[in-house]
Structure formats: structure tokens, C-alpha cells
Amino acid sequence: MNLNLSNTFDNALPSDPNTENYRRKVFKATHSYVTPKVPSDPKLIHASTEMIKAIGLDTKAIKTQDFIDIFSGSKIQPNTKPYAMAYAGHQFGNWAGQLGDGRAINLFEVAHQGKRWALQLKGAGETPYSRQGDGFAVLRSSIREYLCSEAMFHLGVPTTRALSLILSGDEVLRDMLYNGNAEYEKGAIVCRVAPSFIRFGNFDLFAARNDLKNLKRLTDYTIKYFYPHLGNPSQATYIQFFNDVAARTLEMIIHWQRVGFVHGVMNTDNMSILGLTIDYGPYGWLERFDFGWTPNTTDKQNKRYRYGNQPNIGLWNLLQLANALYPLVEDAEPFEAALNTYKEDFDVKSLNMMRSKLGLHVQNKNDYELINQLENCLTLHEVDMTIFFRLLSHYKQDNPQLGLEIVKDAFYKFETIKDHILKQWTVWFNFYDKRLQVEHLTDQERQDQMNMVNPKYVLRNYMAQLAIDDANKGSYKLIDELFQLLKRPYNEQPKHSKWFAKRPEWARHKVGCSMLSCSS
């Protein structure tokens, strides 16, 4: 396979001298070399032609055995040495120590058209960091990751990407809900793609062990290849590096809030140093608008990673990164300033994001109250977030009495809206109509603008579960249908309007459609 290999991570950074593949603590190294396990009968389920081209391959490569061999882990690309990365992390707010790539194996890096891509297999076998795991992944979680990473990209959300989804031919034992009912499931392998898979946790590991030499090497490497505009390493460079990471992290989370995405596992080991959405586990999109919702069964009690708390968790995680980078600067004040900037910028960017969702461009002193009242209304009744904002774009000025009628299909039980709930909605639509008088856009111009930020289609959990159910029966047509649908989430796509619908009642409490676990 003809690729422009340009491996930097394993060439520039210290590797684990022990090349045996058994669980262990790894010191003074960013990675351990490991060979993927050869799957018994790999079969290609789907591949992204967009990412095929992005890494410099012809789309014809998809049909070759070489493609399946390389991206299933059956064969090693010449002149490469696959490796698993070492990192640590705070999980659910608690220090977890060394973690690392337990079921991810980095194949190589390629350079193409001025961009650098790292390619990584998820589910290709155990590594020294697998702990109690077997290093494999099941089909259901692999489908979810494959579809979601590409869907997020086309929503305009910073994210890792996906190249291919391959059935391994092997059975994998999993306890889906961690309730003692383990069963064998189909195994699969996803090839994930990103400029880099470095996480906050990579810095956490060296800082926790007071390995300042390698902390500096990792930081300098990251700046050189992914923040080159910052220049040569220095204390000032490290501070600006942290500022940039904080800004990218905030941008990512603002996009999450805009489209109603909930990550579900915002541990520091799941935070990209590039501000990309990484590690698609028990994620979900809001069905009902609910600041307190999380898709993660593990987080069901405390709801640490709930929708409304994601910006705060981003800040908390950045504080841990600041603590890790502190030894390179030995001055807390610039880190504190950056964290305060994050908080201030969130208030401004969040307000502007909500303005855009409402079709507002002129800044007005009453906007915060308008948005606050809307959010209060949305939480009074079961209202689908995605559908509500998409339908709201049809609102015509000077018709507040028709407001609820326009968005009624977003309500799960519209006929039950009465009394104080009806009154609050009536007050809000009058407020909104009055606010629109300040704007200069026509109704059509406002609708066009709103439809650029409010998607019509998102990957709802029940949609992914339908594709999973079909795939378990050997049919992959729905995977492709959703993949193509989600490449144009802001377009009307009338042929696919069946997906512009509230979660069906059968999916309300169905496993995989409401709450999910970290099991994969």
C-alpha cells in the first residue's frame, strides 16, 4: 500500500525498551511497541472514501486485500512499528494512575497535502496497558464510534475521524451493563484517524511521576508538530501552549452544547490535547432538553458528566493539565489567568452560540433573559431539542400566537400543554417576537442562518441501535444509509425525513437507546 509514511511520535519520543506484551507499569516512555492480534476472518463492513483520499490513497484501495489486511491488523505496513501509548488520568474526578491504550494500537503516521494523520486501530488486541481487558472491541461499540466520529465532523464539531469498520470474525465476551450477565458478541475493529491521539493524560503521567525530562520532551514535541506557530520552547511558549489548548477545548465544548451532544466520559485521559472529540463510548444526543442528562450508566448516580456540566468539567480537566505543566513554568499565575479567561469566554461564546440558534445577530441586553426563559420553558415539558430549534426557524415575525403551533411536533405530548406551561410559552413567544423587531434579517434570511447551526439530523441512539441490530443479523445497509445521511446534517434531505423524528416510545428504556455503559 503506497502511503507517504512520516512517523514522528515513535521516532522523537522515548519508547519502552521492553517489547514483550504483558500488563505492566511502564516508566520513562511515551509508548510501547506491540503487534496487533491477527483476526480470524476479517471482513470490511464500511470505509470512508473521504478519509481514504485524505490519507493519500485511491478509493480503489478499499477493494483490495491489502487494505483489509493493514486496517484489520492482519499485516504490518513495511517500515512501521505499531505501538500503544502510555498515559494516566483522572476518572470521574479521581486519580486513576497509569492507564494507556488498552485496546488501541497506533499503526503509523502519514503526511498528505500538508496535513499529518495518525492511524490507530481500536479493538486489535491486548497491549501492556490493557489491565483486566482483552484489548478487543465489539461490533455495537465499533459501529457507534465509526458513525459518530464522521457525523460529528460534518456537524462542524472538532473530532477524530474514522477510516474503516471491519468485522474481525472473532467472538468477544462482554458484560454490557456490568450486571454479571456477560455474553459473547461479534468483534470488530475501527481504524481511527487524527493528527494526533495525544491526551491530557499523557502529560498527567509524567507529571505524576515527577519525570520532568520526558514531560518537557512530550510538550516540546507537541508544540513542534501541532502548535508550530508558538515557536521555540520557553516558559512563555508553554504558557501560550496552555492558553491555546484551553481555547480549543472550549470551542469543542461550545459545539457540543450547540448540537446537544453529551460525551458521557470526560475523564482527563479522554481529552485531546488538540481540542478534538475523542473516545466515543457512552455518548448521546439530547432527546428531551435536559441539562441533567447523561447517557452513561456508570455516571447515573452522580451525573458528573451531564449535559449542563460539560463546560465545568472542561475547566476542571484543564486545571489538571495546568498542574501537569506547572513544573515547566513554575509560576501559577499565568495558568490561573488562562482558566479565568476560559470561564469568561464561555459566558460570551455560549451566549453568542444561543443567539445563533435563535437567529439573532444584533447583540441586545435582554438576550440573556430571553435565552434563560426559553430554557426554563424547554424543561417544563418533554421537548426534543434538535427538532425544536429546527422548527423554530419557520417562525414568521408578528405571529407570536402561532409560535407553539410551529414547534408542536417537537413536543412528546403536545396535547397536555395547558395552564401555567401554556402561559409561559405564550409569554416567551411574545418576548421572542418583540426581540426579532431589533433584527434586520427577513424571515427567510433568518431561517437560512438558523438552519446552518441547528442540524436537522443527528445520530440518535435509537438510530445507531437499529443499525447495530441489523449488523448483528449480517445486514449493513442501514450503516451506509446513516453514514450518508449524516454527511449532510443541515440539509433538508426530504427522502430521509423519517429520521427527522422524536425518539420512538419503544426506544425510551431500551438498552442502547437510552443509557449506555462503557462496555465495548
Buried (B, 14 or more C-beta within 10 A) or exposed (E): EEBEBEBBBBEBBBBBEEEEBEBEEBBBBBBBBBBBBBBEEBEBBBBBEBBBEBBBBEEEBBEBEBBBBBBBBBBBBEEBBBBBBBBBBBBBEEEBBBBBBBBBBBBBBBBBEEEBBBBBBBBBBBBBBBEEBBBBBBBBBBBBBBBBBBBBBBBBBBBBBBBBBBBBBBBBEBEBEEEEEEEEBBBBBBBBBBBBBBBBBBBBBBBBBEBEEBBBBBBBBBBBBBBEEBEEBEEEBBBBBBBBBBBBBBBBBBBBBBBBBBBBBBBBBBBBBBBBBBBBBBBBBBBBBBBEBBBBBBBEEEBBBBBBBBBBBBBBBBBBBBBBBBBBBEEEEBBEEBBEBBEEBBEEBBBBBBBBBBBBBEEEEEBEEBBEBBEEBBBBBBBBBBBBBBBBBEBBBEEBEBBBEBBEBBBBEBEEBEEEEBEBBBEBBEBBBEBBEEBEBEBEEBBEBBBEBBBBBBBBBBBBBBBBEBBBEEEBEBBEBBBEBBBBBBEEBEEBEEBBEBBEEEBEEBEBBBBBBBBB
